[in-house]
Amino acid sequence: MQFTEEEDRLISWLRQNYLNIILGLAIGFTSIAGYNYYQSSAMNAQHQISLDYQEIVKLYQAEKFSSFSDKANILVKKNPENIYSAMTNLYLAKYHHDNNQLDEALKSLSHILANSKSQSHVYIASLRLARIYILQGEYVSAIEVLSSIEDGSTDPIVLELLGDIMLIQNDKLEAIKNYESALSQDPTPNKAKLIESKLSTIR
């Protein structure tokens, strides 16, 4: 099961804008007492984590997966709540997913849900977690994850996945209901065509 164009676009946006996100977080932290000390120490620590993250991405892109995995796991373990850990976990999850190590991918995605304060990363992790549960036939777990997504009842991606689950379980009426709800939320043209194709096969 491939991850969607919408998810990849959101990750690309986050990758391009993470410096602004980090700067905002750093400014928030530095408003605490001892402004100057916390400002310098927090920014220095964050800068080092950002350098570590950049190295991890380069290792992944160069397909040096052994070094990538080692350094990625160290960063995540040392800084579980850091936004770079969420971004690193998405890389780890994709790596494990592509190598059919689905339980390991679940761990990386679940770590984001348990630790990240970034709603965008939690959203992406939730979708991908649900997709893996579907692959494993864990439909109840997939529905639980999808149900936890904020505003999921009006999210075309969430509704489509719920339709997929219903269709797999041969509940065609519920599948149609979810697919039609997804179409009513004005999905992207490519997504709309895909959902319409699914509908045409079961009507």
Backbone bond lengths (Angstrom), bond angles and torsions (degrees), N, CA, C in turn:
res aa  C-N    CA-C-N  psi(-1)  N-CA   C-N-CA  omega(-1)  CA-C   N-CA-C  phi
1 M - - - 1.471 - - 1.526 109.27 -
2 Q 1.329 116.45 123.37 1.459 121.25 -177.67 1.521 110.90 -87.71
3 F 1.329 115.90 151.10 1.443 120.22 175.11 1.525 108.70 -78.92
4 T 1.326 117.45 154.64 1.455 120.46 -168.12 1.521 113.07 -86.97
5 E 1.332 113.71 162.56 1.459 121.48 178.28 1.519 111.00 -60.36
6 E 1.353 116.78 -39.00 1.461 120.40 -179.10 1.519 111.36 -63.72
7 E 1.347 116.24 -42.36 1.460 119.78 179.44 1.523 110.40 -64.01
8 D 1.341 116.90 -45.22 1.460 120.35 -178.95 1.525 111.40 -64.23
9 R 1.361 116.78 -34.62 1.465 119.76 177.80 1.516 110.89 -66.12
10 L 1.347 115.98 -39.98 1.458 120.16 179.92 1.520 110.59 -66.14
11 I 1.333 116.72 -41.20 1.463 120.12 177.41 1.524 110.08 -62.56
12 S 1.338 116.88 -41.14 1.464 120.72 178.88 1.524 110.57 -61.55
13 W 1.339 116.82 -41.73 1.470 120.39 178.16 1.520 110.80 -62.98
14 L 1.328 116.23 -43.14 1.457 119.76 -179.84 1.523 110.84 -63.80
15 R 1.338 115.22 -38.82 1.463 119.70 -179.58 1.523 110.63 -64.42
16 Q 1.336 116.73 -36.64 1.454 120.94 -178.66 1.525 112.44 -76.57
17 N 1.323 116.59 -25.65 1.471 120.06 -173.26 1.516 114.07 -113.52
18 Y 1.345 116.60 8.78 1.455 117.35 -174.63 1.521 113.54 -64.85
19 L 1.341 117.60 -27.14 1.457 119.15 179.82 1.523 110.66 -64.15
20 N 1.334 116.71 -40.19 1.466 119.81 177.34 1.518 111.01 -66.33
21 I 1.331 115.99 -38.09 1.464 119.83 178.08 1.522 110.05 -63.02
22 I 1.331 115.41 -46.48 1.467 120.30 -179.27 1.523 110.94 -63.25
23 L 1.336 115.87 -41.28 1.461 119.43 -179.55 1.519 110.14 -61.84
24 G 1.311 116.74 -41.23 1.457 120.10 178.27 1.506 112.13 -62.28
25 L 1.348 115.97 -42.89 1.463 119.65 177.96 1.522 111.20 -64.13
26 A 1.320 115.54 -41.78 1.465 119.64 -178.52 1.520 110.89 -63.80
27 I 1.339 116.44 -41.75 1.468 119.87 179.07 1.518 110.39 -62.28
28 G 1.344 115.69 -38.94 1.468 119.53 178.50 1.514 111.50 -62.08
29 F 1.321 115.57 -44.66 1.465 119.86 -178.67 1.525 111.38 -65.53
30 T 1.338 116.24 -37.38 1.455 119.05 -173.16 1.519 113.54 -77.63
31 S 1.320 117.31 -3.01 1.460 119.43 175.74 1.520 112.04 -78.59
32 I 1.317 116.78 -6.90 1.462 121.55 178.15 1.529 108.48 -73.66
33 A 1.355 114.99 163.00 1.467 119.92 179.47 1.520 110.93 -52.66
34 G 1.318 114.52 148.09 1.462 120.04 -176.36 1.517 110.31 77.22
35 Y 1.305 116.28 43.34 1.466 123.43 -171.73 1.526 112.25 -49.40
36 N 1.299 117.67 -53.89 1.467 120.42 -174.69 1.519 112.51 -61.71
37 Y 1.350 116.07 -43.08 1.468 119.53 -178.36 1.525 110.12 -65.93
38 Y 1.309 115.23 -48.98 1.465 118.51 -177.56 1.523 111.38 -66.94
39 Q 1.323 115.55 -32.89 1.464 118.73 179.11 1.523 110.54 -61.58
40 S 1.312 116.05 -50.37 1.460 119.45 -176.36 1.524 111.44 -69.90
41 S 1.337 116.82 -43.70 1.467 119.06 -177.28 1.524 111.65 -69.10
42 A 1.326 116.50 -41.40 1.471 119.88 -179.61 1.522 110.91 -65.92
43 M 1.340 116.28 -43.25 1.455 119.31 -179.44 1.518 111.69 -67.81
44 N 1.330 116.66 -38.80 1.462 119.81 178.32 1.521 111.30 -64.38
45 A 1.338 115.85 -44.43 1.466 120.13 179.59 1.526 110.12 -64.32
46 Q 1.320 116.19 -42.56 1.461 119.86 -179.13 1.519 111.04 -66.72
47 H 1.320 115.74 -36.62 1.465 119.49 178.40 1.523 110.32 -63.21
48 Q 1.323 117.05 -41.83 1.458 120.02 179.93 1.527 111.14 -65.92
49 I 1.329 115.83 -40.44 1.468 119.08 177.76 1.524 110.12 -63.27
50 S 1.338 116.28 -38.64 1.465 119.31 179.28 1.524 110.95 -64.58
51 L 1.335 116.67 -38.15 1.467 120.19 177.20 1.532 110.53 -65.31
52 D 1.325 116.21 -40.98 1.463 120.27 177.67 1.528 110.29 -62.35
53 Y 1.318 115.75 -41.75 1.467 119.96 179.53 1.531 111.02 -63.02
54 Q 1.327 116.43 -44.48 1.457 119.95 179.45 1.530 111.12 -60.26
55 E 1.328 116.16 -38.75 1.461 119.84 178.12 1.533 110.51 -65.43
56 I 1.328 116.38 -40.11 1.464 121.53 178.89 1.529 110.63 -61.37
57 V 1.335 116.44 -44.29 1.470 120.60 179.38 1.530 110.50 -62.84
58 K 1.323 116.64 -42.26 1.466 120.16 179.26 1.527 111.28 -62.95
59 L 1.329 116.84 -39.54 1.469 120.40 177.95 1.523 110.66 -64.71
60 Y 1.329 116.25 -39.68 1.464 120.21 178.31 1.530 110.38 -64.27
61 Q 1.324 116.21 -46.68 1.462 120.39 -177.83 1.525 111.57 -66.37
62 A 1.342 116.39 -29.70 1.464 120.83 178.07 1.529 111.91 -84.48
63 E 1.340 115.81 0.65 1.471 122.86 179.84 1.522 112.74 60.93
64 K 1.328 115.46 32.07 1.467 120.76 173.36 1.524 106.90 -94.32
65 F 1.328 114.26 71.76 1.455 120.33 -164.64 1.529 114.05 -71.41
66 S 1.306 117.98 -27.61 1.465 119.26 178.70 1.525 110.53 -65.85
67 S 1.340 116.18 -49.75 1.468 120.85 178.12 1.524 110.44 -66.35
68 F 1.322 116.31 -39.50 1.459 120.84 177.44 1.525 110.94 -56.40
69 S 1.323 116.78 -49.94 1.462 121.21 -177.21 1.524 111.47 -63.38
70 D 1.329 116.67 -42.89 1.469 120.60 -178.81 1.525 110.60 -62.05
71 K 1.318 116.95 -50.31 1.464 120.56 -176.60 1.526 111.45 -69.83
72 A 1.320 116.51 -36.00 1.466 120.14 179.34 1.521 110.86 -64.33
73 N 1.312 116.93 -44.10 1.469 120.32 -179.29 1.524 111.94 -66.57
74 I 1.336 116.89 -33.59 1.466 120.52 177.52 1.525 110.03 -66.15
75 L 1.334 116.70 -45.66 1.470 120.16 -179.56 1.522 110.68 -60.98
76 V 1.312 116.81 -45.70 1.468 121.34 -178.25 1.527 111.10 -63.83
77 K 1.337 116.21 -41.28 1.468 120.23 -178.50 1.524 111.37 -66.73
78 K 1.328 117.08 -40.16 1.463 120.90 -176.92 1.527 112.74 -76.02
79 N 1.331 116.77 -30.30 1.467 120.58 -173.20 1.533 110.44 -133.46
80 P 1.330 118.07 63.70 1.474 121.35 -170.81 1.521 114.90 -59.82
81 E 1.345 118.06 -31.07 1.463 120.41 -176.18 1.523 113.29 -97.16
82 N 1.317 116.73 -3.28 1.455 119.97 -177.46 1.525 110.57 -71.05
83 I 1.319 116.38 145.40 1.457 119.83 -179.19 1.528 111.80 -62.08
84 Y 1.335 116.73 -30.81 1.462 119.45 177.12 1.527 111.57 -66.73
85 S 1.318 117.09 -28.45 1.465 119.80 176.47 1.526 110.55 -67.27
86 A 1.324 116.50 -39.80 1.465 119.80 176.70 1.525 110.31 -62.18
87 M 1.331 116.73 -44.50 1.457 120.60 179.76 1.528 110.82 -65.17
88 T 1.336 116.21 -39.14 1.462 120.39 178.09 1.519 111.01 -66.39
89 N 1.323 116.52 -39.94 1.458 119.99 179.15 1.526 111.95 -63.61
90 L 1.312 117.86 -32.39 1.464 119.69 175.65 1.525 110.58 -64.07
91 Y 1.321 116.60 -39.82 1.466 119.92 175.19 1.526 110.98 -65.05
92 L 1.331 116.28 -44.47 1.466 119.56 178.66 1.524 111.01 -60.28
93 A 1.328 116.22 -44.12 1.462 120.09 -179.02 1.528 110.88 -62.80
94 K 1.319 116.77 -42.10 1.472 119.84 178.67 1.523 110.78 -64.10
95 Y 1.319 116.09 -42.54 1.472 120.14 178.65 1.531 110.72 -59.56
96 H 1.323 116.83 -48.87 1.463 120.50 -179.68 1.529 111.07 -65.93
97 H 1.335 116.60 -40.00 1.464 120.68 178.47 1.529 110.67 -59.89
98 D 1.323 116.05 -47.46 1.462 120.54 -177.46 1.527 112.07 -66.48
99 N 1.322 117.20 -21.49 1.463 121.86 178.25 1.528 112.19 -101.90
100 N 1.338 115.21 15.30 1.468 122.48 177.45 1.528 112.64 59.42
101 Q 1.325 116.30 29.27 1.465 121.32 175.42 1.528 106.76 -100.45
102 L 1.315 114.29 70.10 1.464 119.46 -168.60 1.520 112.98 -67.49
103 D 1.319 118.06 -35.73 1.471 119.71 178.91 1.524 110.78 -64.15
104 E 1.333 116.63 -37.90 1.463 119.88 177.48 1.527 110.80 -68.63
105 A 1.317 116.08 -38.07 1.468 119.59 176.37 1.525 110.47 -62.31
106 L 1.328 116.74 -40.77 1.463 121.01 177.26 1.521 111.32 -59.45
107 K 1.328 116.75 -40.09 1.463 120.32 -179.75 1.532 111.26 -63.04
108 S 1.322 116.09 -43.96 1.471 119.95 -179.11 1.520 111.17 -64.74
109 L 1.325 116.74 -42.13 1.457 120.63 -179.91 1.527 111.46 -70.39
110 S 1.319 116.44 -39.73 1.465 120.27 178.48 1.525 110.97 -64.66
111 H 1.330 116.73 -32.08 1.464 120.91 177.76 1.527 110.43 -62.46
112 I 1.328 116.73 -38.60 1.464 120.58 177.44 1.517 110.13 -62.64
113 L 1.327 116.82 -46.82 1.461 121.05 -178.86 1.524 111.49 -61.80
114 A 1.324 116.77 -35.61 1.462 120.95 -175.76 1.523 112.84 -81.45
115 N 1.339 117.33 -23.63 1.463 118.91 -170.25 1.523 116.48 -124.29
116 S 1.314 117.74 -26.43 1.464 119.04 -172.34 1.518 112.37 -78.59
117 K 1.336 114.84 141.98 1.461 121.54 174.67 1.529 110.93 -99.47
118 S 1.319 116.65 1.62 1.461 121.49 179.18 1.525 108.90 -89.53
119 Q 1.326 116.66 111.33 1.456 120.40 -178.70 1.526 111.98 -64.26
120 S 1.312 117.74 -31.27 1.461 120.34 178.68 1.524 111.12 -64.71
121 H 1.328 116.04 -43.21 1.467 119.43 178.90 1.524 111.53 -70.60
122 V 1.326 116.37 -36.96 1.465 119.93 176.84 1.525 110.04 -62.54
123 Y 1.322 116.75 -40.14 1.464 121.47 179.22 1.531 110.95 -61.54
124 I 1.317 116.43 -49.91 1.466 120.44 -179.79 1.530 110.43 -61.94
125 A 1.336 116.07 -44.66 1.461 120.05 -179.51 1.525 111.18 -62.11
126 S 1.327 116.85 -38.52 1.461 120.70 179.71 1.523 111.18 -63.53
127 L 1.333 117.04 -44.61 1.459 120.61 178.75 1.522 111.08 -61.36
128 R 1.312 116.34 -44.36 1.459 119.65 -176.99 1.528 111.50 -72.71
129 L 1.316 116.10 -33.30 1.455 120.19 174.69 1.532 109.97 -61.96
130 A 1.328 115.39 -45.32 1.470 119.74 179.26 1.524 111.11 -62.14
131 R 1.319 118.04 -40.77 1.457 121.17 179.44 1.532 111.45 -61.01
132 I 1.322 116.00 -40.73 1.467 118.89 179.98 1.523 110.46 -69.18
133 Y 1.327 116.94 -40.97 1.465 119.43 176.03 1.528 110.85 -58.45
134 I 1.326 116.17 -38.99 1.468 119.53 178.19 1.528 110.26 -63.58
135 L 1.327 116.69 -43.84 1.463 120.75 177.10 1.526 111.42 -57.91
136 Q 1.312 116.34 -36.68 1.464 121.32 -178.21 1.524 113.19 -84.69
137 G 1.322 116.45 -2.92 1.462 119.57 -178.87 1.515 113.50 78.33
138 E 1.326 117.21 14.68 1.462 122.17 179.71 1.533 108.76 -92.34
139 Y 1.311 116.21 71.17 1.459 120.93 -170.43 1.530 112.90 -70.03
140 V 1.317 116.87 -35.98 1.472 119.75 178.11 1.528 110.03 -62.75
141 S 1.331 116.36 -44.21 1.465 120.59 178.78 1.523 110.56 -63.90
142 A 1.323 116.91 -40.00 1.461 120.50 179.38 1.531 110.88 -62.44
143 I 1.334 115.96 -44.14 1.465 119.90 179.65 1.520 110.86 -64.74
144 E 1.330 117.69 -38.49 1.463 121.22 178.88 1.526 110.79 -61.76
145 V 1.328 116.48 -43.41 1.460 120.34 179.61 1.525 110.26 -65.19
146 L 1.327 116.91 -45.94 1.462 120.51 -179.36 1.527 111.35 -63.86
147 S 1.322 116.40 -35.49 1.466 120.71 -179.97 1.517 112.13 -69.49
148 S 1.324 116.71 -21.46 1.467 120.57 -179.30 1.524 112.59 -82.85
149 I 1.329 117.14 -9.86 1.466 120.65 -178.52 1.525 110.09 -74.66
150 E 1.314 115.32 127.72 1.459 120.39 -179.07 1.528 110.28 -62.73
151 D 1.326 116.90 132.73 1.462 122.98 -178.98 1.528 112.24 61.04
152 G 1.327 116.32 25.71 1.463 120.20 -179.48 1.516 113.33 -63.64
153 S 1.330 116.55 -26.14 1.467 120.19 -178.57 1.522 112.75 -68.81
154 T 1.338 117.03 -12.70 1.466 120.67 177.17 1.530 111.61 -120.98
155 D 1.309 116.10 15.55 1.467 121.35 -178.92 1.526 108.67 -99.69
156 P 1.342 118.78 117.18 1.467 120.13 -176.58 1.525 114.05 -61.51
157 I 1.334 117.52 -32.23 1.462 119.71 179.42 1.524 110.43 -68.70
158 V 1.330 116.24 -43.87 1.463 120.89 178.12 1.525 110.12 -62.77
159 L 1.320 116.79 -45.38 1.460 121.13 -178.55 1.525 111.28 -64.43
160 E 1.322 116.30 -38.06 1.469 119.21 177.85 1.529 110.80 -64.00
161 L 1.329 116.36 -43.86 1.463 119.72 179.39 1.530 111.41 -63.50
162 L 1.318 116.54 -39.15 1.470 119.54 176.06 1.528 110.26 -63.15
163 G 1.333 116.31 -39.09 1.455 120.01 175.31 1.515 112.14 -62.24
164 D 1.331 116.52 -40.75 1.467 120.75 177.54 1.528 111.21 -60.18
165 I 1.330 115.85 -43.41 1.468 120.08 179.97 1.527 110.39 -62.92
166 M 1.328 116.13 -45.02 1.459 119.69 -179.93 1.531 111.02 -62.92
167 L 1.341 116.51 -39.38 1.459 120.47 -179.75 1.525 111.11 -66.31
168 I 1.331 116.52 -42.40 1.464 120.62 177.85 1.531 110.63 -59.06
169 Q 1.333 115.19 -36.29 1.465 119.93 -179.52 1.535 112.31 -87.54
170 N 1.337 115.12 10.52 1.465 122.61 175.58 1.530 113.18 65.29
171 D 1.323 116.60 25.54 1.461 120.79 174.46 1.531 106.72 -98.57
172 K 1.329 115.50 80.97 1.458 120.60 -171.94 1.520 112.72 -66.13
173 L 1.320 117.11 -35.84 1.461 119.73 -178.91 1.534 111.22 -63.12
174 E 1.337 116.30 -44.68 1.467 120.00 178.43 1.522 111.03 -69.05
175 A 1.341 116.45 -35.25 1.461 119.61 177.26 1.524 110.37 -61.53
176 I 1.341 116.26 -47.52 1.463 120.70 178.92 1.525 110.56 -60.63
177 K 1.326 116.42 -42.90 1.466 121.22 179.99 1.527 110.80 -57.83
178 N 1.326 116.79 -45.98 1.470 120.38 -178.76 1.523 111.83 -70.43
179 Y 1.325 117.27 -40.03 1.464 119.60 178.29 1.530 111.04 -63.64
180 E 1.321 116.63 -42.62 1.462 119.93 178.92 1.528 111.27 -65.60
181 S 1.332 116.62 -37.52 1.464 120.23 176.27 1.521 110.61 -63.73
182 A 1.335 115.90 -39.01 1.469 120.16 178.29 1.525 110.32 -62.49
183 L 1.320 117.28 -43.77 1.466 120.89 -179.94 1.529 111.66 -64.68
184 S 1.323 116.57 -31.38 1.471 120.40 -178.90 1.527 112.35 -71.06
185 Q 1.326 117.26 -11.75 1.464 121.20 -178.25 1.528 112.98 -95.99
186 D 1.318 116.85 16.38 1.472 122.15 176.96 1.525 112.89 54.75
187 P 1.335 117.40 60.95 1.470 119.43 176.45 1.524 110.91 -69.57
188 T 1.316 116.81 172.62 1.461 120.58 177.29 1.533 109.22 -62.28
189 P 1.326 118.53 156.29 1.473 120.57 -179.17 1.532 113.63 -53.94
190 N 1.331 117.06 -43.66 1.464 119.82 179.81 1.525 111.22 -63.67
191 K 1.335 115.94 -41.97 1.461 120.20 179.04 1.526 110.40 -65.53
192 A 1.320 116.62 -41.30 1.466 120.49 179.63 1.524 111.01 -61.04
193 K 1.333 116.87 -43.50 1.467 120.26 179.17 1.530 111.03 -61.70
194 L 1.331 116.37 -40.79 1.458 120.31 -179.96 1.522 111.16 -64.00
195 I 1.323 116.52 -44.59 1.468 120.42 -179.43 1.527 110.25 -66.75
196 E 1.336 117.33 -40.69 1.459 120.62 178.04 1.525 111.33 -62.42
197 S 1.344 115.50 -35.79 1.463 119.57 177.43 1.529 111.22 -65.24
198 K 1.328 115.72 -40.43 1.468 120.03 177.83 1.529 110.65 -63.90
199 L 1.316 115.36 -41.60 1.468 119.65 179.54 1.524 111.53 -63.10
200 S 1.336 116.17 -40.56 1.462 119.93 -176.49 1.522 112.19 -65.44
201 T 1.330 116.98 -24.13 1.472 119.57 -178.56 1.524 112.55 -81.84
202 I 1.322 118.36 -16.10 1.471 119.75 -176.25 1.515 113.78 -116.17
203 R 1.321 117.59 -5.80 1.465 119.16 -179.74 1.524 110.47 -84.51
